[in-house]
């Protein structure tokens, strides 16, 4: 093992370096659990502090766990190391930002903290207030007060995904199907070794993954703020949901939306998405999704829901090609276009026209009632 | 019981290279730390960059048995840990009954009737060297299984209700791979060291091709490595991995080529690009250009 014999670093113990670097990483926005810092300390003890690349790769192996974070890690490491080299004794620590995920089942959460309730419940559990008018009102026409009320209603939304047969087997009461030898042997003990009472297995069901892609470009602005609440309701109400924001770039917001507090969640997602109300290159966004997430597995056998008005500044051929790719792996594609509700609407936006042949369900989603309808479509 | 404890990262690089695996510094550091700290190593990366190969070469190098657990949806304890040999149990019961003896439950659930699946085999080994446990494509298993795995990877022990707790004297060397079809749970990631295997650079890829396909003429290997590098810059749906590069070099050399040329590339494009759209894109880009720039880069 290389001993720490080189001059400039010899007096700095691995613990101090590890703790200081962990703070730099946290300041740069990475999640670094305390355990990782401890591992980094021990690892530095094995690798030594002599070489820059040795410390770099040790940090990579212990403090990082997603390829998306590599760029941030590299920048943070460069800053950290160079300052240390420059002899800055005390590294200036950037203010640490503490994000507390709220997980308090409150009054606005009638089902309680148990996700499983939502999964097993019958198709859709919707609890709407008696304000029927609000349900059919177009989101774009909402007053701020109405929006507050709608947000409350939306957080009551519970989504159930379409089911598919699971490969996991479970005990069956029926007297047919695959034999459950484990239980059969147990029972035959009672009969002196004779397998009189036989037991069986059956296959269960599991919900398909639900992937939500929200167009956050300028033209979608009046609806995006309502839809992001819908995304939040979906992410917290059941497992196997993934949410992405599509603008000039693709941003995964699943983790940001996972907080039970709707305001905190939407706030976190908004901070993550840096291109709100920018331009759209839908085709490019769907391509990024296909390349980085969808084709490798996320969209396979999933119900994919795209919330967009279909305005695309890119080439429509690109969108058509990417929708074709997506359609080949997804179970169903649902396109939610709030403009569809306008009288006399025809899908003339070039992007919409290009995408439509690959869409299984084309729905409105412009009002609470329409979202209720969407929840039903998703569960089919 | 001698677990392998290398002293330096360089020792790891050399040990792997001696067994035909060329790791860059990052991967070698991760493997070094996994061995020294006795922690599982989680490897992610594009398909075909050699994730699974890491476990195989570790097994060749350390001399530990390779125990492989291929994950799939619905995998559970009976396929991953242990199962009782039910048909033998039933036969045994019948035999006992026929000789009018009493059925002894303890005997029925003894090691004699135990079928060890990969996780139990990896923990219950009694050889001199700990085995290398490869948990392949963990992202295909479901969350429940992951939680279960976490317990084993933290305590290095499994409890079999009928037999008691099985604990590894020396923990196995554990390599997990994931294709990122979903996120591996944070708790499991916290337990593991992590390395993202990127595509190799030109020099390393050339060295890998030379090592893995020694029958390929050097100039051809240079051309192929350069062309693979160029193809990765073309925004393809599935950029070629090292595995494809090796296949391609072997295919071209089987066809008797000593250098890359347009006709041969046209005929063998399917060994390196597996999507019709990708092949079209490369043809539209110009096979001649690809060959010329590869030959110039390789020279």
Contacts between the chains, C-beta under 8 A, distances in Angstrom:
chain1	res1	chain2	res2	distance
A	1	B	7	5.4
A	1	B	8	6.5
A	2	B	8	6.7
A	33	B	190	5.7
A	35	B	190	5.5
A	36	B	190	6.8
A	39	B	37	7.0
A	39	B	39	7.3
A	39	B	193	7.5
A	42	B	37	5.9
A	43	B	33	4.9
A	43	B	36	7.8
A	43	B	37	6.3
A	43	B	193	8.0
A	46	B	32	7.2
A	46	B	33	6.4
A	46	B	36	4.6
A	46	B	37	7.0
A	47	B	9	6.6
A	47	B	29	6.6
A	47	B	32	7.2
A	47	B	33	7.1
A	53	B	25	5.8
A	54	B	9	6.7
A	54	B	25	8.0
A	54	B	29	6.8
A	57	B	9	8.0
A	57	B	25	5.8
A	57	B	26	4.6
A	57	B	29	3.7
A	57	B	30	7.1
A	58	B	29	6.0
A	58	B	33	6.7
A	60	B	26	6.1
A	60	B	29	7.7
A	60	B	30	7.6
A	60	B	194	7.8
A	60	B	195	7.1
A	61	B	26	7.7
A	61	B	29	6.0
A	61	B	30	4.1
A	61	B	33	5.4
A	61	B	193	4.6
A	61	B	194	6.3
A	61	B	195	5.8
A	62	B	33	7.1
A	62	B	193	6.0
A	62	B	194	7.8
A	64	B	194	6.0
A	65	B	42	7.4
A	65	B	189	4.4
A	65	B	190	8.0
A	65	B	192	7.8
A	65	B	194	4.4
A	67	B	44	6.7
A	67	B	196	4.5
A	70	B	196	6.7
A	166	B	73	7.5
A	166	B	74	6.1
A	167	B	72	7.1
A	167	B	73	4.8
A	167	B	74	3.1
A	168	B	73	7.5
A	168	B	74	3.8
A	168	B	76	6.6
A	168	B	142	7.2
A	169	B	74	7.3
A	181	B	84	7.9
A	181	B	86	3.6
A	181	B	87	7.6
A	182	B	78	7.5
A	182	B	83	7.9
A	182	B	84	6.6
A	182	B	86	6.8
A	184	B	86	7.2
A	184	B	90	8.0
A	185	B	84	6.8
A	185	B	86	5.2
A	185	B	89	5.0
A	185	B	90	6.3
A	185	B	93	7.7
A	185	B	108	7.6
A	188	B	90	6.9
A	188	B	93	6.2
A	189	B	93	7.6
A	189	B	103	6.2
A	189	B	105	6.3
A	189	B	108	7.4
A	192	B	93	7.9
A	192	B	97	5.6
A	192	B	103	6.3
A	193	B	90	7.6
A	193	B	93	3.0
A	193	B	94	5.8
A	193	B	96	6.2
A	193	B	97	4.4
A	193	B	103	5.6
A	194	B	93	7.8
A	194	B	94	7.9
A	194	B	97	7.2
A	195	B	90	6.2
A	209	B	182	8.0
A	239	B	143	7.5
A	290	B	237	7.7
A	291	B	237	6.7
A	295	B	237	7.1
A	296	B	47	8.0
A	296	B	179	5.9
A	296	B	180	6.4
A	296	B	181	5.7
A	297	B	139	7.0
A	297	B	179	6.5
A	297	B	180	7.4
A	297	B	181	2.3
A	297	B	182	6.8
A	298	B	181	6.1
A	298	B	182	6.7
A	300	B	181	7.3
A	321	B	277	7.5
A	325	B	237	7.6
A	325	B	277	8.0
